[in-house]
Amino acid sequence: MRDTSRLDDVLSCHVGVRPTRAAAIAASTLEIVSVLARWEVLGPDRTVLDIGCGTGRLDAALSPLSGAVIGIDISPGMIAQARTRCAGFPNVHVLLGSGHDLAGIADGSVDLVVLLDTLPCLLLSEGELARRYFAEIERALRAGGDVVILNFSYRGDPAADRVDLERLTQPLGLSLVRAVARPCASWDAPAFHLVKSGCSSVRPQ
Ligand SMILES: C[S@@+](CC[C@H](N)C(=O)[O-])C[C@H]1O[C@@H](n2cnc3c(N)ncnc32)[C@H](O)[C@@H]1O
């Protein structure tokens, strides 16, 4: 795992938090970060793009483990909250997106794209918006870069999700290397890990 000692520092800061809802979300966020670290997609040399960043909970948590983190969201309200939350993290940049592309993100400039509970929103328009976003993700990713998705849809059928995901991503040269039914104890979201072109070997959970 890259940067294990820094991850331990981050996790140890949160030990003993009162079991409020906010603390439960914070603990779940850190569990997601630990999954990303275990899957070796983080590192101080890596730029992470969080599509549908919401309030920026993941962006703040990823800051100490990443070179740069870019959060993008269609909602001005979410962006305002994310900017407040991430104000103390100089390597986090929060952008108001158009809702249909990644304008402002340079070609091949991103090492990891994360979509945490965002794809169900993008699939609402019968897949067309998701198709546009995946083309943009492929454009923004460097060769060999990673995509991690938690929750592709809310239909509760990870096998069907996998089929639909591969239909969207294979033509773009994004290869599925992991599909895990429930990588987090705190959240029942299935996860999918794809890699941009060339590297299609299935990886351990
Ligand atoms: C369920 S929330 C998840 C937020 C965040 N990823 C998290 O886990 O805390 C989905 C987010 O996707 C954003 N979103 C929905 N459609 C979008 C689009 N077309 N482009 C960018 N963001 C979008 C919403 O504004 C919302 O913040």
The ligand as a Gaussian input file, in Angstrom:
#p B3LYP/6-31G(d) Opt

LIG

0 1
 C      -25.809000      11.156000      -3.460000
 S      -24.830000      12.615000      -3.642000
 C      -23.200000      11.992000      -3.250000
 C      -22.275000      13.079000      -2.813000
 C      -20.863000      12.637000      -2.437000
 N      -20.217000      11.905000      -3.525000
 C      -20.868000      11.819000      -1.179000
 O      -20.794000      10.598000      -1.252000
 O      -20.974000      12.419000      -0.103000
 C      -24.732000      12.798000      -5.430000
 C      -24.009000      14.054000      -5.832000
 O      -23.910000      14.075000      -7.252000
 C      -24.128000      15.379000      -7.691000
 N      -24.556000      15.340000      -9.116000
 C      -25.750000      14.926000      -9.597000
 N      -25.770000      15.028000     -10.935000
 C      -24.558000      15.522000     -11.301000
 C      -23.967000      15.863000     -12.562000
 N      -24.646000      15.716000     -13.700000
 N      -22.695000      16.328000     -12.573000
 C      -22.017000      16.487000     -11.406000
 N      -22.516000      16.189000     -10.198000
 C      -23.773000      15.705000     -10.141000
 C      -25.194000      15.930000      -6.750000
 O      -25.257000      17.337000      -6.762000
 C      -24.725000      15.328000      -5.437000
 O      -23.849000      16.182000      -4.757000

